[in-house]
Amino acid sequence: MKLVIGLGNPGREYAGTRHNVGFDVIDALAGQLGWLRRNDGFDQMARAKFDGLVMDGSFSVAGGSEQKLLLLKPTTYMNLSGRSVRSAMDFYRLTPEQIMVVLDDIALPVGRLRLRADGSSGGHKGLQDIERALGTKGYPRLRIGVDPPPANVAGRDWVLGHWSVAQAAQIEKMVERACRAIECWIEQGLNTAMNQFNADRDE
């Protein structure tokens, strides 16, 4: 089984902000997997569990076998994401290697992805709380570039802001590529996914 967690903040006022790109990836992945009805999105079809919204199903991997997959959007607000992640992991008895956390990263330009097996939080409050809850930094994460803030804009204001017109043109492609990176991780493992999707450009 694999667990994919998209980080973000619940509530309409946060929809479409840079900080919620993890939620956007979960929405897109559920759609690509065919888990959504035409007129219903993830939030309408998901069930409330683990202090979040969850959907689960099967993912077909090479050879025709099926992998159990759980998608989770914590509804605890970003800074308390660890409680939701820990709850889901405990219920399914998952190890840190079986999860993938998807989050925004102001150190990366829009369009760039960074998969890692472990590492520091880099000051990201959601990752900090997950590390606290799990007691380890050793879990896979997919960082999605949202551009560094301009010199006159605080980091918090930047990530809670909406995409610029210039950025918006790249977002759909970046989210779709993030979904493919997650699918590659599920099917072929983290090393293969890192080699393919940590490149500067989508080959």
C-alpha positions in Angstrom: 0.0 0.0 0.0 1.1 3.6 -0.7 -0.2 6.8 1.0 0.1 10.1 -0.9 -0.4 13.2 1.2 -1.0 16.6 -0.4 -0.4 19.5 2.0 -2.5 22.6 2.1 -5.0 24.6 4.0 -8.8 23.9 4.0 -11.3 26.5 3.2 -12.3 28.4 0.1 -10.1 31.4 0.8 -7.0 29.2 0.4 -8.1 27.5 -2.8 -5.7 28.2 -5.7 -2.9 29.6 -3.5 0.7 28.6 -3.8 0.6 26.9 -0.4 -2.2 24.6 -1.6 -0.4 23.1 -4.6 -0.2 19.8 -2.7 -4.0 19.7 -2.6 -4.1 20.5 -6.3 -1.9 17.5 -7.1 -4.2 15.2 -5.1 -7.2 16.5 -6.9 -5.5 16.0 -10.3 -4.2 12.5 -9.4 -7.7 11.4 -8.3 -9.0 12.6 -11.6 -6.3 10.9 -13.6 -7.0 7.6 -11.8 -10.7 7.8 -12.7 -11.8 8.1 -9.2 -14.0 11.2 -9.7 -17.5 11.6 -11.2 -17.9 14.2 -13.9 -19.6 16.8 -11.7 -17.9 16.0 -8.4 -14.4 16.8 -7.3 -12.2 15.2 -4.7 -13.7 17.1 -1.7 -17.2 16.2 -2.7 -16.5 12.5 -3.1 -13.8 11.9 -0.3 -14.8 10.8 3.1 -13.8 12.6 6.3 -11.2 10.5 8.2 -7.8 10.8 9.9 -8.4 14.6 10.4 -8.6 14.9 6.6 -10.3 14.0 3.4 -9.4 10.6 2.0 -10.1 8.5 -1.1 -8.7 5.0 -1.7 -8.6 2.5 -4.5 -6.4 0.4 -6.7 -3.5 1.4 -8.9 -2.5 -0.9 -11.7 1.2 -1.5 -11.9 3.4 -3.4 -14.4 2.5 -7.0 -14.9 -1.1 -6.4 -14.2 -1.0 -6.5 -10.4 -2.8 -4.0 -8.3 -1.3 -1.6 -5.7 -3.6 -0.3 -2.9 -3.4 3.5 -2.9 -4.7 6.1 -0.4 -4.9 9.8 -1.2 -5.1 12.2 1.8 -5.7 15.9 2.2 -5.2 16.9 5.8 -7.8 19.4 7.1 -5.9 20.4 10.2 -4.3 23.4 8.5 -0.8 23.3 7.3 1.0 23.7 10.5 -0.7 20.7 12.1 -0.5 18.2 9.2 1.5 15.7 11.2 -1.6 14.6 13.2 -3.4 13.6 10.1 -0.5 11.8 8.6 0.3 9.9 11.8 -3.3 8.8 12.2 -3.5 7.4 8.7 -0.2 5.6 9.0 -1.1 4.1 12.3 -4.4 2.8 11.0 -2.8 1.1 8.0 0.4 0.2 9.8 2.5 1.9 7.2 6.2 2.7 7.4 7.6 6.1 6.4 9.0 4.6 3.1 5.4 3.9 2.1 4.3 7.5 2.1 4.8 10.5 -0.2 4.3 14.0 1.0 3.6 16.6 -1.7 4.2 20.3 -0.9 5.1 23.7 -2.2 8.7 25.0 -2.1 9.7 28.6 -2.5 13.4 27.6 -3.1 12.4 26.1 -6.5 11.2 28.0 -9.6 7.7 27.2 -10.9 7.9 24.2 -13.2 10.6 22.4 -11.2 10.1 19.3 -9.0 12.3 17.7 -6.4 11.8 14.2 -5.1 13.8 13.2 -2.1 13.9 10.2 0.2 14.5 12.3 3.3 15.9 15.6 4.3 15.3 18.7 6.4 12.0 20.7 6.4 13.7 23.7 4.9 11.6 25.8 7.2 8.3 24.4 5.8 5.8 24.3 8.7 3.9 21.4 7.3 7.0 19.2 7.0 8.2 20.3 10.4 5.0 19.1 12.0 5.1 15.8 10.1 8.7 15.2 11.3 7.6 15.9 14.8 4.7 13.5 14.6 6.7 10.7 12.9 9.9 11.2 14.8 11.9 11.0 11.7 13.0 13.0 8.6 13.2 9.8 6.6 10.2 9.8 4.4 9.8 10.6 0.7 8.6 14.0 -0.3 7.9 15.8 -3.6 8.6 19.5 -3.5 6.9 21.6 -6.1 8.4 24.9 -7.1 6.3 28.1 -6.5 9.1 30.6 -7.1 10.9 32.6 -4.4 9.0 35.6 -3.1 10.0 39.1 -4.4 12.3 41.1 -2.2 9.5 43.2 -0.9 7.1 40.3 -0.1 7.2 38.2 3.0 7.4 34.4 2.5 4.2 33.8 4.3 2.3 36.3 2.3 3.8 34.9 -0.9 2.7 31.3 -0.3 -0.7 32.3 0.8 -1.1 34.4 -2.3 -2.6 33.3 -5.6 -0.6 32.5 -8.7 0.5 35.3 -10.9 -0.7 35.4 -14.5 2.8 34.4 -15.7 2.9 31.4 -13.2 -0.6 30.3 -13.9 0.3 29.4 -17.5 2.7 26.8 -16.1 0.7 25.4 -13.2 -1.4 22.8 -15.0 1.6 21.3 -16.7 3.6 21.2 -13.5 0.7 19.5 -11.5 0.3 17.0 -14.3 4.0 16.2 -14.2 3.9 15.8 -10.4 1.1 13.2 -10.9 3.3 11.3 -13.3 6.2 11.5 -10.8 4.0 9.9 -8.1 2.8 7.2 -10.5 6.4 6.4 -11.4 7.3 6.2 -7.6 4.4 3.7 -7.1 5.3 1.6 -10.1 9.1 1.7 -10.3 10.4 3.0 -7.0 11.8 6.2 -5.7 15.3 6.1 -7.3 13.8 5.7 -10.8 11.3 8.5 -10.1 14.1 10.8 -8.9 16.3 10.1 -11.9 13.4 10.9 -14.3 11.7 13.8 -12.6 14.4 15.7 -10.8 15.8 16.9 -14.2 15.6 20.6 -15.0 13.2 19.9 -17.8 10.6 17.4 -18.6 12.2 15.1 -21.2 
